[in-house]
Amino acid sequence: MSARSIAWGALFLAATAPSALGQGMGDPVAGGRLAAENCAVCHGALDVPGGAPAFATIAADSNTSEDLLTRFLATPHATMSSVNLSWDDRRDLAAYILSLRP
């Protein structure tokens, strides 16, 4: 099983877990700054075969939610650089990703 399959499986499991957030969305502008500083190299404007999906691709998935993304970003992943994001940073980044939804 590939690391990418494992990561998407983790996203699916997180999506099926009950939501503990109950808070409003994060700030997509602040999330965009975080993405540019920490994520753009791997999650650029286009998908890279065998690489990380573009944020627009993640956003376009109808199963993607703020809760799913926030939980995913809190979990270490072998193929993702270790970026220590606060709760608010994770919410902001999730809001930014969802703002890319078509």
Residue pairs with C-beta under 8 A, 6 or more apart in sequence:
3 77
3 78
3 79
4 50
4 79
6 78
7 72
7 77
7 79
7 80
10 72
10 75
10 77
11 63
11 64
11 68
11 72
12 63
14 67
14 68
14 71
14 72
14 75
15 63
15 65
15 67
15 68
17 71
19 67
21 66
21 67
21 70
23 91
25 66
25 91
25 94
25 95
25 98
26 66
26 88
26 90
26 91
26 92
26 93
26 94
26 95
26 96
27 91
27 92
27 95
28 92
28 95
28 96
28 98
28 99
29 96
30 89
30 92
30 96
31 89
31 91
31 92
31 93
31 94
31 95
31 96
31 97
31 99
32 96
32 99
34 85
34 89
34 92
34 93
34 96
35 43
35 55
35 93
35 96
35 97
38 81
38 83
39 55
39 83
39 93
42 48
42 51
42 52
42 80
42 81
43 52
43 53
43 54
43 55
43 58
44 54
45 54
45 56
46 54
47 53
47 54
47 57
52 79
52 80
55 96
55 97
55 100
56 100
56 102
58 64
58 69
58 97
59 97
59 98
59 99
59 100
59 101
59 102
60 100
60 101
60 102
64 97
64 98
64 101
65 98
66 91
66 94
66 95
66 98
69 90
69 93
69 94
69 97
69 98
70 87
70 90
70 91
70 94
73 85
73 90
73 93
73 94
74 85
74 90
76 82
85 93
